[in-house]
Amino acid sequence: MRINCNISALIANNSLTKGQTALDKSIERLSSGLRINHAKDDAAGMAIAKKMHTQIKAVGQASNNSSDGIYVVQTAEGALGEVENMLQRARELAVQAADGSYGDDDREAIQKEIDQILNEVDRISTDTEYNTMPLLDGTLSRRCYSDINDVSVISTTNKVAAGDYKINVTSPATRATATINKFAGTVTADQAGSVNINGADITINAGDTFDDIYDKIIAGCNVVNVDVDNSSGNIDLTNKAYGEKNELTVKFDSDKVAALFGMAKETTSAGKDCEASLGDGFAGTASLRTDGKVITIKDVNNFEMKVEVPGDTTFNNGNVKVTDIGIMCIQAGANEGEQIEIDIPRTDTHTLEINDINVSTAKGAEIALDKLDKAISRVSAVRSKLGAYQNRLEATVSSLDEYNVNITSALSGIEDCDMADEMTEYTAQSVIAQAATSVLAQANERPQTILQLLQ
């Protein structure tokens, strides 16, 4: 028997220390609910868990981002719904104006309502916002630039890739013109009558001078989108719109009135659509169509670009640069590159090509019907695209939420404490600690027996 080293006590104390450490760890797990509280508990598990924590937070934010994207799309689509309703009303008015039972005054009143409708379409395009961000003025669409003055890109589909596109205008768009020749003196009684210019009736009274008739023509032509100028000494008429569809008709009610101005009883002239060809940047399958100053280029896979060129001008290798700047990117995932692009084109009257419609004449009403039909079709197409965006974003939110549930479940399996198992461990370690304490007390009593021998 030895008294310098109480081996039994040391063994008991060591066991008690180990048991107490295990008991403390068990208490920590039970109180925190976590299996891994420190890196030493499970180094690999903690590394994986921290990555999962990062992923869960990022996925949650991506889901919120996608929800915000849905609200953006809903706001834009709702505004376009109102635009489409107004265009339907404008078309109804154009049908009304095309009816032969309506006179010029009636058509002028109809045109005033159409003008208000077009102004409201432009206001919606300018003022529709989400969180102060414009939605329908082209801010959220591809940006396009040209090195030719007055060349503007009306619209592009999202299938038009960023890059440079070359366009040649070989023959310019022109406008219909007519000239009413000057006469001397005043109108006699047998020369009195009227002249109709693109549907605008101008009365020619006995005693009128050339200047009197000029003033009447200015007032009448202002309603039918015809420019009037007398800098040459004659009355030069020019249709404000370019292209072969936009004619200019001057019709006198009698040969005598026509003879007063040295003209035929009825003359009709038409403008000319521009002629163009495609250069670098466009595929060999691309085709173009011209309408006045507007060039529409189409290709496979829904590629479409509409460009408005200046009238009365030709050029070679006019460059149109298309960039991806402006497109809204929704960060719809937890990692780089997981984005959904939202491209909302400009939808004002200029882009829809209805800014110059005029129903003051029956022919003008027919042209307006064609333009309004195309505008309604374009707005419907944009709304359909927005609906597709919304469906995709809703599916993304659902997918992200499901992913979040699954990864959280996996994280729980790695990080969380199984309370039942840990309670069993706690009970076992508690019993061991109590036993070790009791044994240590007895081991500390053993040296006392040696004292009895020494006595």
C-alpha positions as CSV (number, residue, x, y, z in Angstrom):
1,M,0.0,0.0,0.0
2,R,1.3,3.5,-0.9
3,I,0.4,6.9,0.4
4,N,2.3,9.2,-2.0
5,C,0.1,8.3,-5.0
6,N,-3.6,7.5,-4.6
7,I,-4.0,5.7,-7.9
8,S,-7.6,4.7,-7.2
9,A,-8.5,8.4,-6.5
10,L,-6.8,9.5,-9.7
11,I,-8.6,6.9,-11.8
12,A,-11.9,7.9,-10.2
13,N,-11.2,11.6,-10.6
14,N,-10.3,11.1,-14.3
15,S,-13.5,9.2,-14.9
16,L,-15.5,11.9,-13.1
17,T,-13.8,14.6,-15.2
18,K,-14.6,12.8,-18.5
19,G,-18.2,12.1,-17.3
20,Q,-18.7,15.7,-16.3
21,T,-17.4,16.9,-19.7
22,A,-19.8,14.6,-21.5
23,L,-22.6,15.7,-19.2
24,D,-21.8,19.4,-19.9
25,K,-21.8,18.8,-23.6
26,S,-25.2,17.0,-23.3
27,I,-26.6,19.8,-21.3
28,E,-25.4,22.3,-23.9
29,R,-27.1,20.3,-26.7
30,L,-30.3,19.9,-24.8
31,S,-30.5,23.6,-23.9
32,S,-29.6,24.9,-27.4
33,G,-31.3,22.2,-29.4
34,L,-28.2,21.9,-31.6
35,R,-26.0,18.9,-32.1
36,I,-23.1,21.2,-33.3
37,N,-22.4,24.1,-31.1
38,H,-18.7,24.4,-31.7
39,A,-16.4,23.4,-34.6
40,K,-14.9,20.6,-32.4
41,D,-18.3,18.9,-32.2
42,D,-18.2,18.1,-35.9
43,A,-15.8,20.1,-38.0
44,A,-17.0,18.7,-41.4
45,G,-20.7,19.0,-40.3
46,M,-20.2,22.6,-39.3
47,A,-18.6,23.5,-42.6
48,I,-21.5,22.0,-44.5
49,A,-24.1,23.5,-42.2
50,K,-22.7,27.0,-42.6
51,K,-22.8,26.7,-46.4
52,M,-26.4,25.6,-46.1
53,H,-27.2,28.5,-43.8
54,T,-25.9,30.9,-46.5
55,Q,-27.8,29.0,-49.2
56,I,-31.1,29.2,-47.2
57,K,-30.8,32.9,-46.6
58,A,-30.0,33.5,-50.3
59,V,-32.8,31.3,-51.5
60,G,-35.2,33.1,-49.2
61,Q,-34.1,36.5,-50.7
62,A,-34.3,35.1,-54.2
63,S,-37.9,34.1,-53.5
64,N,-38.7,37.6,-52.3
65,N,-37.0,39.1,-55.4
66,S,-39.2,36.9,-57.7
67,S,-42.3,38.0,-55.8
68,D,-41.2,41.6,-56.4
69,G,-40.8,40.8,-60.0
70,I,-44.4,39.5,-60.1
71,Y,-45.6,42.8,-58.7
72,V,-43.7,44.7,-61.4
73,V,-45.1,42.6,-64.2
74,Q,-48.7,42.8,-62.7
75,T,-48.4,46.6,-62.6
76,A,-47.2,46.9,-66.2
77,E,-49.8,44.4,-67.4
78,G,-52.6,46.2,-65.6
79,A,-51.7,49.5,-67.3
80,L,-51.5,47.8,-70.7
81,G,-54.9,46.4,-70.1
82,E,-56.2,50.0,-69.8
83,V,-54.3,50.9,-73.0
84,E,-55.8,48.1,-74.9
85,N,-59.3,49.1,-73.7
86,M,-58.7,52.7,-75.0
87,L,-57.4,51.4,-78.3
88,Q,-60.5,49.3,-78.7
89,R,-62.6,52.5,-78.1
90,A,-60.5,54.4,-80.6
91,R,-61.1,51.6,-83.2
92,E,-64.8,51.8,-82.5
93,L,-64.7,55.6,-83.2
94,A,-62.7,54.9,-86.4
95,V,-65.3,52.5,-87.6
96,Q,-67.9,55.2,-86.9
97,A,-65.9,57.8,-88.8
98,A,-65.6,55.5,-91.8
99,D,-69.4,55.5,-92.2
100,G,-70.5,57.6,-95.1
101,S,-73.4,59.0,-93.2
102,Y,-71.1,61.2,-91.1
103,G,-70.1,64.7,-92.3
104,D,-66.9,66.5,-91.8
105,D,-68.1,68.2,-88.6
106,D,-69.0,64.8,-87.2
107,R,-65.6,63.3,-88.0
108,E,-63.9,66.3,-86.5
109,A,-65.7,65.7,-83.2
110,I,-64.8,62.0,-83.4
111,Q,-61.1,63.0,-84.0
112,K,-61.1,65.2,-80.9
113,E,-62.1,62.2,-78.8
114,I,-59.5,60.0,-80.5
115,D,-56.8,62.7,-79.8
116,Q,-57.7,62.6,-76.1
117,I,-57.4,58.8,-76.1
118,L,-54.0,59.0,-77.7
119,N,-52.9,61.6,-75.2
120,E,-54.0,59.2,-72.4
121,V,-52.1,56.3,-74.0
122,D,-48.9,58.5,-73.9
123,R,-49.6,59.5,-70.3
124,I,-49.9,55.9,-69.2
125,S,-46.7,55.1,-71.0
126,T,-44.9,57.9,-69.3
127,D,-46.4,57.7,-65.8
128,T,-46.7,54.0,-65.1
129,E,-44.2,53.3,-62.4
130,Y,-43.2,50.7,-59.8
131,N,-41.2,52.0,-56.8
132,T,-40.5,55.2,-58.9
133,M,-39.1,53.1,-61.8
134,P,-40.8,53.7,-65.2
135,L,-42.3,50.6,-66.7
136,L,-43.7,51.4,-70.1
137,D,-41.4,54.2,-71.5
138,G,-38.7,51.9,-72.8
139,T,-36.6,52.1,-69.6
140,L,-36.9,48.3,-69.1
141,S,-36.1,47.4,-72.8
142,R,-33.0,47.0,-74.8
143,R,-31.3,50.3,-75.6
144,C,-30.7,51.1,-79.2
145,Y,-28.5,53.8,-80.8
146,S,-27.7,54.9,-84.3
147,D,-24.9,57.0,-85.8
148,I,-27.4,58.5,-88.3
149,N,-29.3,61.6,-87.2
150,D,-33.0,61.1,-86.8
151,V,-32.8,57.3,-87.1
152,S,-34.8,55.8,-84.2
153,V,-35.4,52.2,-83.3
154,I,-39.1,51.9,-82.6
155,S,-39.0,48.4,-81.2
156,T,-37.1,45.2,-81.0
157,T,-38.1,41.7,-79.8
158,N,-36.0,40.0,-77.1
159,K,-34.7,37.7,-79.8
160,V,-32.7,40.5,-81.3
161,A,-29.2,39.9,-79.9
162,A,-27.0,42.8,-78.7
163,G,-24.6,44.0,-81.5
164,D,-24.3,46.2,-84.6
165,Y,-26.7,46.1,-87.5
166,K,-26.2,47.8,-90.8
167,I,-29.0,49.3,-92.9
168,N,-28.9,51.0,-96.3
169,V,-31.6,53.4,-97.4
170,T,-31.3,53.4,-101.2
171,S,-34.4,55.5,-101.9
172,P,-36.0,57.9,-99.5
173,A,-39.6,58.0,-98.3
174,T,-41.6,60.8,-99.7
175,R,-44.9,62.6,-99.1
176,A,-47.8,63.3,-101.4
177,T,-47.9,66.8,-102.8
178,A,-50.1,69.1,-104.8
179,T,-50.0,72.7,-106.0
180,I,-53.0,75.1,-106.3
181,N,-51.9,77.8,-108.7
182,K,-52.3,81.5,-108.0
183,F,-54.8,83.6,-109.8
184,A,-55.2,87.3,-110.1
185,G,-58.2,89.4,-109.1
186,T,-61.3,88.0,-107.4
187,V,-63.6,85.0,-107.9
188,T,-66.6,85.7,-110.1
189,A,-70.1,84.4,-109.5
190,D,-69.8,81.6,-112.1
191,Q,-66.4,80.6,-110.6
192,A,-67.7,80.2,-107.1
193,G,-67.9,76.7,-105.7
194,S,-65.8,74.5,-103.4
195,V,-62.7,72.4,-103.3
196,N,-62.2,69.3,-101.2
197,I,-58.7,68.6,-100.0
198,N,-58.4,65.1,-98.4
199,G,-61.9,65.3,-97.1
200,A,-61.8,68.9,-95.9
201,D,-64.4,71.1,-97.8
202,I,-63.3,74.7,-98.5
203,T,-66.0,77.0,-99.8
204,I,-64.9,79.5,-102.6
205,N,-67.3,82.5,-102.7
206,A,-67.7,85.1,-105.3
207,G,-65.5,88.1,-104.4
208,D,-62.8,86.0,-102.7
209,T,-59.2,86.8,-103.4
210,F,-56.4,84.3,-103.6
211,D,-55.3,85.2,-100.1
212,D,-58.8,84.7,-98.8
213,I,-58.9,81.2,-100.2
214,Y,-55.4,80.6,-98.9
215,D,-56.5,81.4,-95.3
216,K,-59.5,79.1,-95.7
217,I,-57.3,76.3,-97.0
218,I,-55.0,76.6,-94.0
219,A,-57.9,76.3,-91.6
220,G,-59.4,73.3,-93.4
221,C,-56.1,71.4,-94.0
222,N,-55.1,71.7,-90.4
223,V,-57.8,69.2,-89.6
224,V,-56.7,66.6,-92.2
225,N,-53.0,66.6,-91.5
226,V,-51.9,68.5,-94.6
227,D,-49.2,71.2,-94.5
228,V,-49.9,74.4,-96.4
229,D,-47.2,76.8,-97.7
230,N,-47.3,79.8,-100.1
231,S,-43.7,80.8,-100.1
232,S,-43.5,80.0,-103.9
233,G,-46.5,82.3,-104.5
234,N,-48.8,79.3,-105.1
235,I,-50.5,77.2,-102.5
236,D,-48.3,74.1,-102.0
237,L,-50.0,71.2,-100.2
238,T,-48.0,68.4,-98.6
239,N,-49.4,65.4,-96.7
240,K,-47.8,65.3,-93.3
241,A,-47.5,61.5,-93.4
242,Y,-44.9,59.6,-95.5
243,G,-45.6,56.6,-97.8
244,E,-47.7,55.4,-100.6
245,K,-50.7,54.7,-98.4
246,N,-51.0,58.4,-97.6
247,E,-52.5,60.1,-100.6
248,L,-53.4,63.8,-101.3
249,T,-56.5,64.4,-103.2
250,V,-57.7,67.8,-104.5
251,K,-61.2,67.8,-105.9
252,F,-63.1,70.8,-107.3
253,D,-66.9,70.7,-107.5
254,S,-66.9,72.0,-111.1
255,D,-64.6,72.5,-114.1
256,K,-64.9,76.3,-113.9
257,V,-63.6,76.3,-110.3
258,A,-60.7,74.0,-111.4
259,A,-60.0,76.2,-114.4
260,L,-59.7,79.2,-112.1
261,F,-56.6,77.6,-110.6
262,G,-55.4,76.0,-113.8
263,M,-55.9,72.5,-112.5
264,A,-57.9,69.4,-113.4
265,K,-61.2,68.8,-111.7
266,E,-59.6,66.1,-109.5
267,T,-56.0,65.2,-108.9
268,T,-54.6,62.5,-106.6
269,S,-51.0,62.0,-105.7
270,A,-49.3,59.5,-103.3
271,G,-46.1,59.5,-101.4
272,K,-43.5,56.7,-101.7
273,D,-42.3,54.2,-99.2
274,C,-38.5,54.2,-98.6
275,E,-36.4,51.4,-100.2
276,A,-33.8,49.7,-98.1
277,S,-31.4,46.8,-98.0
278,L,-29.7,45.0,-95.1
279,G,-26.0,44.9,-94.4
280,D,-23.8,43.3,-91.8
281,G,-25.3,42.0,-88.6
282,F,-28.4,40.5,-90.2
283,A,-28.7,36.8,-91.1
284,G,-29.2,35.7,-94.7
285,T,-32.7,34.6,-93.8
286,A,-33.8,38.1,-92.7
287,S,-36.4,40.0,-94.7
288,L,-37.6,43.6,-94.6
289,R,-40.8,45.5,-95.3
290,T,-41.2,49.2,-95.6
291,D,-44.1,51.4,-94.7
292,G,-43.4,55.1,-95.3
293,K,-40.3,55.8,-93.2
294,V,-40.6,52.7,-91.1
295,I,-38.5,49.6,-91.9
296,T,-39.6,46.3,-90.4
297,I,-36.9,43.5,-90.4
298,K,-38.0,40.0,-89.5
299,D,-36.2,36.7,-89.2
300,V,-36.7,33.3,-87.8
301,N,-37.3,32.6,-84.1
302,N,-39.4,35.8,-83.6
303,F,-36.6,38.2,-84.5
304,E,-38.1,41.6,-85.3
305,M,-36.7,45.1,-85.4
306,K,-38.6,48.3,-86.4
307,V,-36.6,51.3,-87.4
308,E,-37.8,54.7,-88.4
309,V,-35.5,56.6,-90.8
310,P,-35.6,60.2,-91.8
311,G,-37.7,61.1,-94.8
312,D,-36.2,62.5,-98.0
313,T,-32.8,61.0,-97.1
314,T,-30.6,58.2,-98.3
315,F,-27.5,56.6,-96.6
316,N,-25.3,53.6,-96.7
317,N,-24.2,51.4,-93.7
318,G,-26.3,53.3,-91.2
319,N,-25.4,51.6,-87.9
320,V,-28.0,50.5,-85.4
321,K,-26.3,49.4,-82.1
322,V,-28.4,47.2,-79.8
323,T,-27.3,46.7,-76.2
324,D,-28.7,44.7,-73.3
325,I,-28.6,47.8,-71.1
326,G,-32.0,48.6,-69.6
327,I,-33.4,45.0,-69.3
328,M,-34.5,44.3,-65.8
329,C,-32.7,41.3,-64.3
330,I,-34.5,39.5,-61.4
331,Q,-32.0,37.6,-59.2
332,A,-34.1,34.5,-59.0
333,G,-31.5,32.2,-57.5
334,A,-28.9,31.9,-54.8
335,N,-25.9,31.9,-57.1
336,E,-24.3,34.1,-59.8
337,G,-26.0,34.0,-63.2
338,E,-29.3,32.7,-61.9
339,Q,-31.3,35.6,-63.3
340,I,-34.6,36.1,-65.2
341,E,-34.6,38.9,-67.7
342,I,-37.7,41.0,-68.1
343,D,-37.9,43.1,-71.2
344,I,-40.9,45.5,-71.3
345,P,-41.0,47.5,-74.6
346,R,-42.1,51.1,-74.9
347,T,-45.8,51.4,-75.6
348,D,-46.5,55.0,-76.5
349,T,-48.4,56.1,-79.6
350,H,-45.2,56.6,-81.6
351,T,-44.0,53.1,-80.9
352,L,-47.5,51.7,-81.7
353,E,-47.4,53.9,-84.9
354,I,-50.8,55.5,-84.2
355,N,-49.5,59.0,-83.3
356,D,-50.6,60.4,-86.6
357,I,-54.0,58.8,-87.2
358,N,-56.7,61.1,-88.4
359,V,-60.3,60.2,-89.1
360,S,-61.4,63.5,-90.5
361,T,-61.9,61.8,-93.8
362,A,-63.4,58.4,-94.7
363,K,-60.1,57.3,-96.2
364,G,-58.2,58.5,-93.1
365,A,-60.6,56.4,-91.0
366,E,-59.8,53.3,-93.1
367,I,-56.1,53.9,-92.6
368,A,-56.7,54.5,-88.9
369,L,-58.5,51.1,-88.6
370,D,-55.5,49.3,-90.1
371,K,-53.1,51.1,-87.7
372,L,-55.3,50.5,-84.7
373,D,-55.6,46.8,-85.4
374,K,-51.9,46.5,-85.6
375,A,-51.5,48.5,-82.4
376,I,-54.0,46.4,-80.5
377,S,-52.2,43.3,-81.7
378,R,-48.9,44.6,-80.5
379,V,-50.3,45.5,-77.0
380,S,-51.9,42.1,-76.8
381,A,-48.6,40.5,-77.6
382,V,-46.8,42.5,-74.9
383,R,-49.5,41.5,-72.4
384,S,-49.1,37.9,-73.4
385,K,-45.3,38.2,-72.8
386,L,-45.9,39.7,-69.4
387,G,-48.3,36.9,-68.6
388,A,-45.6,34.4,-69.5
389,Y,-43.1,36.3,-67.3
390,Q,-45.6,36.2,-64.4
391,N,-46.2,32.4,-64.8
392,R,-42.5,31.8,-64.9
393,L,-41.9,33.9,-61.8
394,E,-44.7,32.2,-59.9
395,A,-43.2,28.9,-60.8
396,T,-39.8,30.1,-59.6
397,V,-41.2,31.2,-56.3
398,S,-42.9,27.9,-55.8
399,S,-39.7,26.0,-56.7
400,L,-37.5,28.2,-54.4
401,D,-39.9,27.7,-51.5
402,E,-39.9,23.9,-52.0
403,Y,-36.1,24.0,-52.3
404,N,-35.9,26.0,-49.1
405,V,-38.0,23.4,-47.3
406,N,-35.8,20.5,-48.5
407,I,-32.4,22.2,-47.7
408,T,-33.7,23.3,-44.3
409,S,-34.7,19.7,-43.6
410,A,-31.2,18.5,-44.7
411,L,-29.6,21.2,-42.4
412,S,-31.7,20.0,-39.5
413,G,-30.4,16.5,-40.0
414,I,-26.9,17.7,-39.8
415,E,-27.1,20.4,-37.2
416,D,-30.1,19.8,-34.9
417,C,-30.0,17.7,-31.8
418,D,-32.2,14.6,-31.5
419,M,-33.7,15.4,-28.1
420,A,-34.8,11.8,-27.3
421,D,-31.3,10.4,-28.0
422,E,-29.6,13.3,-26.2
423,M,-31.9,12.9,-23.2
424,T,-30.9,9.2,-23.0
425,E,-27.2,10.2,-23.2
426,Y,-27.7,12.9,-20.5
427,T,-29.3,10.4,-18.2
428,A,-26.5,7.9,-18.7
429,Q,-23.8,10.5,-18.2
430,S,-25.6,11.8,-15.1
431,V,-25.6,8.3,-13.6
432,I,-21.9,7.8,-14.5
433,A,-21.0,11.2,-12.9
434,Q,-22.8,10.3,-9.7
435,A,-21.1,6.9,-9.6
436,A,-17.7,8.5,-10.2
437,T,-18.3,11.0,-7.4
438,S,-19.2,8.2,-5.0
439,V,-16.2,6.1,-6.0
440,L,-13.9,9.1,-5.7
441,A,-15.1,9.7,-2.2
442,Q,-14.4,6.1,-1.3
443,A,-11.0,6.2,-3.0
444,N,-10.1,9.2,-0.9
445,E,-10.9,7.2,2.2
446,R,-8.4,4.4,1.5
447,P,-5.2,6.2,2.8
448,Q,-6.9,6.4,6.2
449,T,-6.5,2.7,6.6
450,I,-2.7,3.1,6.3
451,L,-2.8,5.4,9.3
452,Q,-4.4,2.6,11.3
453,L,-1.4,0.4,10.4
454,L,1.0,3.1,11.6
455,Q,-0.8,3.3,14.9
